[in-house]
Amino acid sequence: MENLDSSVWRLHRRIPSDTSIGSSLAVELIEAMARKGWPEDDRFRVRLAYEEAIVNAIRHGNQCSVEKTVDVRLECDGRRVRIEIADQGDGFDLATVPDPRREDLLEVPGGRGVLLIGEIMNEVRYSKSGNRITMIKTRSETPPAASDRSNRER
């Protein structure tokens, strides 16, 4: 049975520019999603988008500087996940990010995070300064299990 819990789980942390700490917050988000009955496929996708965004903030935004921090805000209920990640870097202009599907970039490692995030999440917004991303994922409608369908068809 689905758990479409409308109560909101929230987490706000300011973390150092360390990808292992950033990744540990994903575990808490995914656990909250599981408690609220999110499908496994959605949890996997949200974690992938989160990991891409946190790594971009730490490596590209903050240049892994130990003097800089990343602000992470996570919210989850039974229908929606909201992720906001802000770094202390100079930001970037989304229009200047090359499309990794270009023929000359197909074999270049890296450079696919922004595209991947856009494909996974329902909404993605970048601040004007380019150092804050807000991502929203709405719960996928899960088709009934095969055994449920066969019982209804009889």
N, C-alpha and C positions, 0 to 999 in steps of 0.2 A: 504494500500500500504506500502511496506517495505521502511524503511529509512536506506539505507546503507551508511550513511554519512561517508566520508573518513577523515574528519577533526578529530584530536585527542584531546580528553578531557584528561587533566592531573591534578593530585593532588599529592603534596608531603608535608608530615607533619612529624615532629618529635614530638611524643606524650609521655606523662608520662605513666608509667605502670598502667593504669587504663582501665579496660575493657569497661566501659561505653563510654569513649572518643573514644576508638578503634571502638566500634560499631557504633558511630555516623558517622564515615567516610564511613561505608558501605552504609548508606542512600544516601550520595552524589554519590557514585559509581552507585548504582542501579537507581537513578534518571537520571544520565548521560546515562546509558544503555537504559532506557526507551525513552529518547529523541532521541536516535539513532536507535530506532525501534527494539530493541532486544526482542525476545519472552519472555513471562512471565516465562516460565519454565527455560530458561537459566538464567534469573535474579535471580530466587529463588536459583538455584544451585550455582551460583557464590557467592551469599551472604552467603550461608551455608559454602562453602569452605573458604571464607574470614574470617567468624566468628571463624571457627575452628583454622585457622592459627593465627589470632590475639590473641585469648585466649591462645594458646600454647606459643606464644612469651612472653606474659605478665606473665602468671602463671608459666610455666615450664622454659622458658628461663631466664626471669628477676626475677623469684621468687617473683613477685609483689613488688619488691623493689622500693620505691619512689625515690631513687637516680638514677635509671636507666630509660632509654627511649627506645622507639621503633620507628624505622624509617619506614615509610609507603609510598610507591610510587604506584600510581594507574594510569593506562592508559586505555582508551576505545575509540574505533571507531565503525563503523557499523559492523565490522567483527571479531574483536579481543579484548579481555580484557587481560591486563597484570597486575599482582599484585606482588609486592615485599615487603616483610616484614623482617626487620632485628632487632634482639634484642641484648642486651649487655651481654647476658649470656655466659656460657662456651660452649654452643652448645651441640649437641648430635650426636651419630653415628646411622644412619638409620638402619644399620644391627642389632643393638641391640634392636630395638623396637619389642616387641612380637606381633605375629599375633593374633588379638582379635578373630579370628575364631577358634582358638585352643579350643578343647573340655573343657579344664580346665579354659578357660577365658571367655566362653560364657555368664556367669552370672555375671561377674565382671563389675561394672559400670565404664564407662570411657575407655580410651585407644583406641578409634576408629577413632580419628581425622585424623591421618596420612593416614589410609586406606580410609576414606571417601574423603579426598582431592584428593587422587590418582584416585579414581573412578569418581569424578566429573570433574576434570580439564583435558584438553588435554595434557598438559605438566606440570611436576612438577620437579623442580631442587632444591637441597639443596647445600649450600656452603660446601666446605671441612671442615670448622670449625663447621658446623652444626648450625649456629645461623642466617642463612638467607635462606628464601624460596622464590623462584620465581615460580609463577603459571601463566599459559596461558590457556585461554578458547577461542576456536573459535566458532563462531555463529553456532547454529544448523540450519539445513535446515528445515524450517517449512512447513509441508504439507499444500496444499491449504485447505481452509475451505470446509466443506461438501457441502454447497450450491454452491460453485464454481465448485466442481467436478461434481455435478449433472447437472449443466448447460452445462458443456463441453461434457458430455456423451450423451446429447440429439441430 
